[in-house]
Amino acid sequence: MLVRDWMTEKAISVIPATSVMKASRIMKENRIRRLPVLDENGVVIGIVTDRDIKDASPSKATTLDMHELYYLLGELTVRDIMSKNPVCAKNDETVDSLAVTMIEKKIGGMPVVDQDNRLLGIITQSDIFRVLVSITGVSMGGMQLAFDLPVSEGKLHAVLDLLRGNGAQVISILSSLASAEAETYRVYIRLLPLPEEDANRIILKIKEHFPSSLRHHVPGIGRPFAG
């Protein structure tokens, strides 16, 4: 899962001399929350967000009249409020490593740049959510099963054999390990939608053969949702 496959290409950007009012209008018209700031060579030198604009705008309690307010905002430029040298992503980075960076830096989006720091696109939390939906297969509906399986045993193969032997089709398999020393790992398996009778029969089979491993199951929604 590389950034280049999930980023928004042709990201909308501004230059340092762009007025704050214009930047605000661009964000509202395009329903976006951040704008990379580029120099004359297309190099990312900053980023401005809707929060920056809100913080720079006069309070509603200001004593300025409307003409003074518009003059002030018209004189203020992106250069005055942007965050310089923003954290950027490379298009060949993995999305999961980028998600870690976003959490650590407490940011909701990053410009994607080439080796010369020129803008290639932008990736945001919404794109990370799209990745999550894609790899889990949740948009296809179906039932999700969760197991705690021993690390040292090949129980996953046995679980999959049971599912397939009972007519279930697997959409996705995800696993996580609490630590390198953990003796069990959590496995999430999502199945294509099944008739309720078949789904109940499979759950009974699993409880019979793996009574201590099945942690929970989330019933299917019957059919895929439009996402």
GUBA-84504 format. One record per residue (C-alpha): residue number from 0; x, y, z. Coordinates in steps of 0.02 Angstrom, whole numbers, plus 50000, padded with zeros to 5 digits. Layout:
N
<rec pos="NUM" px="X" py="Y" pz="Z"/>
...
This chain:
227
<rec pos="0" px="50000" py="50000" pz="50000"/>
<rec pos="1" px="50101" py="50145" pz="49935"/>
<rec pos="2" px="50057" py="50327" pz="49955"/>
<rec pos="3" px="50056" py="50357" pz="49767"/>
<rec pos="4" px="49910" py="50236" pz="49748"/>
<rec pos="5" px="49800" py="50326" pz="49874"/>
<rec pos="6" px="49850" py="50510" pz="49870"/>
<rec pos="7" px="49749" py="50644" pz="49784"/>
<rec pos="8" px="49847" py="50699" pz="49631"/>
<rec pos="9" px="49845" py="50877" pz="49563"/>
<rec pos="10" px="49822" py="50946" pz="49737"/>
<rec pos="11" px="49759" py="51125" pz="49746"/>
<rec pos="12" px="49895" py="51240" pz="49808"/>
<rec pos="13" px="49932" py="51425" pz="49836"/>
<rec pos="14" px="50084" py="51539" pz="49836"/>
<rec pos="15" px="50146" py="51642" pz="49985"/>
<rec pos="16" px="50072" py="51802" pz="49915"/>
<rec pos="17" px="49895" py="51729" pz="49906"/>
<rec pos="18" px="49779" py="51828" pz="50018"/>
<rec pos="19" px="49704" py="51740" pz="50168"/>
<rec pos="20" px="49531" py="51784" pz="50103"/>
<rec pos="21" px="49566" py="51699" pz="49938"/>
<rec pos="22" px="49640" py="51546" pz="50024"/>
<rec pos="23" px="49484" py="51533" pz="50131"/>
<rec pos="24" px="49373" py="51546" pz="49978"/>
<rec pos="25" px="49473" py="51410" pz="49888"/>
<rec pos="26" px="49452" py="51293" pz="50035"/>
<rec pos="27" px="49265" py="51323" pz="50048"/>
<rec pos="28" px="49234" py="51305" pz="49862"/>
<rec pos="29" px="49333" py="51143" pz="49851"/>
<rec pos="30" px="49282" py="51074" pz="50021"/>
<rec pos="31" px="49460" py="51049" pz="50079"/>
<rec pos="32" px="49546" py="51091" pz="50243"/>
<rec pos="33" px="49727" py="51123" pz="50193"/>
<rec pos="34" px="49828" py="51201" pz="50053"/>
<rec pos="35" px="50011" py="51169" pz="50015"/>
<rec pos="36" px="50108" py="51329" pz="49987"/>
<rec pos="37" px="50231" py="51326" pz="49841"/>
<rec pos="38" px="50373" py="51437" pz="49786"/>
<rec pos="39" px="50401" py="51488" pz="49605"/>
<rec pos="40" px="50481" py="51318" pz="49567"/>
<rec pos="41" px="50338" py="51215" pz="49633"/>
<rec pos="42" px="50433" py="51169" pz="49792"/>
<rec pos="43" px="50329" py="51148" pz="49950"/>
<rec pos="44" px="50383" py="51281" pz="50075"/>
<rec pos="45" px="50232" py="51282" pz="50189"/>
<rec pos="46" px="50053" py="51229" pz="50221"/>
<rec pos="47" px="49901" py="51329" pz="50275"/>
<rec pos="48" px="49748" py="51250" pz="50355"/>
<rec pos="49" px="49572" py="51305" pz="50393"/>
<rec pos="50" px="49626" py="51313" pz="50576"/>
<rec pos="51" px="49765" py="51436" pz="50531"/>
<rec pos="52" px="49640" py="51547" pz="50443"/>
<rec pos="53" px="49517" py="51537" pz="50587"/>
<rec pos="54" px="49653" py="51581" pz="50713"/>
<rec pos="55" px="49709" py="51729" pz="50605"/>
<rec pos="56" px="49534" py="51799" pz="50582"/>
<rec pos="57" px="49477" py="51938" pz="50699"/>
<rec pos="58" px="49365" py="51886" pz="50842"/>
<rec pos="59" px="49178" py="51917" pz="50827"/>
<rec pos="60" px="49201" py="52032" pz="50974"/>
<rec pos="61" px="49315" py="52147" pz="50874"/>
<rec pos="62" px="49274" py="52333" pz="50871"/>
<rec pos="63" px="49326" py="52346" pz="50688"/>
<rec pos="64" px="49190" py="52396" pz="50568"/>
<rec pos="65" px="49157" py="52294" pz="50410"/>
<rec pos="66" px="49270" py="52399" pz="50297"/>
<rec pos="67" px="49415" py="52390" pz="50418"/>
<rec pos="68" px="49389" py="52203" pz="50438"/>
<rec pos="69" px="49393" py="52169" pz="50251"/>
<rec pos="70" px="49545" py="52281" pz="50230"/>
<rec pos="71" px="49637" py="52187" pz="50367"/>
<rec pos="72" px="49596" py="52017" pz="50293"/>
<rec pos="73" px="49638" py="52077" pz="50119"/>
<rec pos="74" px="49811" py="52132" pz="50175"/>
<rec pos="75" px="49848" py="51970" pz="50266"/>
<rec pos="76" px="49933" py="51840" pz="50156"/>
<rec pos="77" px="49965" py="51654" pz="50168"/>
<rec pos="78" px="50148" py="51694" pz="50202"/>
<rec pos="79" px="50096" py="51775" pz="50366"/>
<rec pos="80" px="50003" py="51625" pz="50437"/>
<rec pos="81" px="50070" py="51467" pz="50352"/>
<rec pos="82" px="50168" py="51331" pz="50442"/>
<rec pos="83" px="50341" py="51331" pz="50365"/>
<rec pos="84" px="50435" py="51173" pz="50315"/>
<rec pos="85" px="50287" py="51058" pz="50341"/>
<rec pos="86" px="50303" py="50870" pz="50363"/>
<rec pos="87" px="50292" py="50794" pz="50190"/>
<rec pos="88" px="50272" py="50618" pz="50123"/>
<rec pos="89" px="50361" py="50532" pz="49980"/>
<rec pos="90" px="50254" py="50443" pz="49853"/>
<rec pos="91" px="50345" py="50278" pz="49879"/>
<rec pos="92" px="50314" py="50273" pz="50067"/>
<rec pos="93" px="50188" py="50149" pz="50136"/>
<rec pos="94" px="50020" py="50213" pz="50195"/>
<rec pos="95" px="50032" py="50125" pz="50362"/>
<rec pos="96" px="50198" py="50207" pz="50406"/>
<rec pos="97" px="50122" py="50373" pz="50355"/>
<rec pos="98" px="49975" py="50344" pz="50471"/>
<rec pos="99" px="50098" py="50323" pz="50615"/>
<rec pos="100" px="50179" py="50489" pz="50570"/>
<rec pos="101" px="50010" py="50577" pz="50566"/>
<rec pos="102" px="49969" py="50510" pz="50739"/>
<rec pos="103" px="50138" py="50557" pz="50811"/>
<rec pos="104" px="50138" py="50731" pz="50734"/>
<rec pos="105" px="49952" py="50757" pz="50766"/>
<rec pos="106" px="49918" py="50812" pz="50588"/>
<rec pos="107" px="49772" py="50771" pz="50474"/>
<rec pos="108" px="49858" py="50778" pz="50305"/>
<rec pos="109" px="50025" py="50793" pz="50217"/>
<rec pos="110" px="50087" py="50856" pz="50049"/>
<rec pos="111" px="50164" py="50719" pz="49943"/>
<rec pos="112" px="50327" py="50773" pz="49861"/>
<rec pos="113" px="50463" py="50706" pz="49747"/>
<rec pos="114" px="50648" py="50698" pz="49787"/>
<rec pos="115" px="50665" py="50885" pz="49753"/>
<rec pos="116" px="50520" py="50927" pz="49869"/>
<rec pos="117" px="50406" py="50973" pz="49723"/>
<rec pos="118" px="50222" py="50942" pz="49749"/>
<rec pos="119" px="50150" py="50780" pz="49680"/>
<rec pos="120" px="49988" py="50770" pz="49777"/>
<rec pos="121" px="49915" py="50767" pz="49951"/>
<rec pos="122" px="49859" py="50629" pz="50069"/>
<rec pos="123" px="49741" py="50652" pz="50215"/>
<rec pos="124" px="49651" py="50556" pz="50351"/>
<rec pos="125" px="49508" py="50526" pz="50230"/>
<rec pos="126" px="49627" py="50432" pz="50115"/>
<rec pos="127" px="49687" py="50327" pz="50263"/>
<rec pos="128" px="49504" py="50283" pz="50299"/>
<rec pos="129" px="49483" py="50230" pz="50117"/>
<rec pos="130" px="49631" py="50114" pz="50137"/>
<rec pos="131" px="49554" py="50039" pz="50294"/>
<rec pos="132" px="49388" py="50009" pz="50207"/>
<rec pos="133" px="49477" py="49931" pz="50059"/>
<rec pos="134" px="49588" py="49808" pz="50151"/>
<rec pos="135" px="49452" py="49751" pz="50271"/>
<rec pos="136" px="49324" py="49724" pz="50134"/>
<rec pos="137" px="49189" py="49795" pz="50247"/>
<rec pos="138" px="49102" py="49881" pz="50101"/>
<rec pos="139" px="49060" py="49708" pz="50032"/>
<rec pos="140" px="48959" py="49666" pz="50186"/>
<rec pos="141" px="48970" py="49494" pz="50261"/>
<rec pos="142" px="49016" py="49431" pz="50434"/>
<rec pos="143" px="49176" py="49466" pz="50530"/>
<rec pos="144" px="49253" py="49337" pz="50647"/>
<rec pos="145" px="49388" py="49371" pz="50776"/>
<rec pos="146" px="49504" py="49237" pz="50846"/>
<rec pos="147" px="49646" py="49229" pz="50971"/>
<rec pos="148" px="49761" py="49096" pz="50899"/>
<rec pos="149" px="49924" py="49025" pz="50966"/>
<rec pos="150" px="50077" py="49098" pz="50882"/>
<rec pos="151" px="50169" py="48932" pz="50883"/>
<rec pos="152" px="50031" py="48826" pz="50805"/>
<rec pos="153" px="49956" py="48821" pz="50632"/>
<rec pos="154" px="49777" py="48843" pz="50689"/>
<rec pos="155" px="49738" py="48975" pz="50560"/>
<rec pos="156" px="49747" py="48845" pz="50422"/>
<rec pos="157" px="49625" py="48736" pz="50517"/>
<rec pos="158" px="49505" py="48882" pz="50539"/>
<rec pos="159" px="49512" py="48924" pz="50354"/>
<rec pos="160" px="49487" py="48743" pz="50305"/>
<rec pos="161" px="49331" py="48734" pz="50413"/>
<rec pos="162" px="49262" py="48894" pz="50338"/>
<rec pos="163" px="49292" py="48840" pz="50159"/>
<rec pos="164" px="49227" py="48666" pz="50195"/>
<rec pos="165" px="49063" py="48745" pz="50248"/>
<rec pos="166" px="49042" py="48853" pz="50094"/>
<rec pos="167" px="49111" py="49016" pz="50163"/>
<rec pos="168" px="49213" py="49131" pz="50052"/>
<rec pos="169" px="49346" py="49238" pz="50135"/>
<rec pos="170" px="49357" py="49423" pz="50088"/>
<rec pos="171" px="49501" py="49475" pz="50201"/>
<rec pos="172" px="49617" py="49413" pz="50338"/>
<rec pos="173" px="49699" py="49536" pz="50457"/>
<rec pos="174" px="49807" py="49496" pz="50607"/>
<rec pos="175" px="49894" py="49589" pz="50747"/>
<rec pos="176" px="50020" py="49543" pz="50881"/>
<rec pos="177" px="50021" py="49635" pz="51047"/>
<rec pos="178" px="50209" py="49612" pz="51067"/>
<rec pos="179" px="50353" py="49507" pz="51004"/>
<rec pos="180" px="50338" py="49399" pz="51160"/>
<rec pos="181" px="50150" py="49369" pz="51146"/>
<rec pos="182" px="50093" py="49188" pz="51142"/>
<rec pos="183" px="49934" py="49225" pz="51043"/>
<rec pos="184" px="49887" py="49344" pz="50904"/>
<rec pos="185" px="49719" py="49416" pz="50854"/>
<rec pos="186" px="49653" py="49367" pz="50683"/>
<rec pos="187" px="49506" py="49452" pz="50597"/>
<rec pos="188" px="49422" py="49358" pz="50455"/>
<rec pos="189" px="49283" py="49434" pz="50349"/>
<rec pos="190" px="49170" py="49324" pz="50245"/>
<rec pos="191" px="49062" py="49362" pz="50095"/>
<rec pos="192" px="48877" py="49383" pz="50139"/>
<rec pos="193" px="48789" py="49219" pz="50180"/>
<rec pos="194" px="48608" py="49172" pz="50209"/>
<rec pos="195" px="48569" py="49184" pz="50394"/>
<rec pos="196" px="48544" py="48996" pz="50409"/>
<rec pos="197" px="48717" py="48960" pz="50334"/>
<rec pos="198" px="48801" py="49093" pz="50442"/>
<rec pos="199" px="48726" py="49020" pz="50601"/>
<rec pos="200" px="48780" py="48846" pz="50550"/>
<rec pos="201" px="48960" py="48905" pz="50524"/>
<rec pos="202" px="48963" py="48992" pz="50693"/>
<rec pos="203" px="48905" py="48831" pz="50778"/>
<rec pos="204" px="49041" py="48733" pz="50687"/>
<rec pos="205" px="49174" py="48856" pz="50742"/>
<rec pos="206" px="49116" py="48854" pz="50923"/>
<rec pos="207" px="49121" py="48664" pz="50916"/>
<rec pos="208" px="49297" py="48650" pz="50846"/>
<rec pos="209" px="49379" py="48809" pz="50916"/>
<rec pos="210" px="49282" py="48848" pz="51076"/>
<rec pos="211" px="49424" py="48940" pz="51162"/>
<rec pos="212" px="49487" py="49036" pz="51009"/>
<rec pos="213" px="49333" py="49127" pz="50944"/>
<rec pos="214" px="49325" py="49297" pz="51030"/>
<rec pos="215" px="49174" py="49371" pz="50943"/>
<rec pos="216" px="49081" py="49377" pz="50779"/>
<rec pos="217" px="48993" py="49525" pz="50701"/>
<rec pos="218" px="48841" py="49472" pz="50601"/>
<rec pos="219" px="48836" py="49518" pz="50418"/>
<rec pos="220" px="48733" py="49660" pz="50351"/>
<rec pos="221" px="48659" py="49549" pz="50217"/>
<rec pos="222" px="48721" py="49645" pz="50067"/>
<rec pos="223" px="48858" py="49769" pz="50023"/>
<rec pos="224" px="48826" py="49951" pz="50064"/>
<rec pos="225" px="48849" py="50090" pz="49939"/>
<rec pos="226" px="49005" py="50182" pz="49993"/>
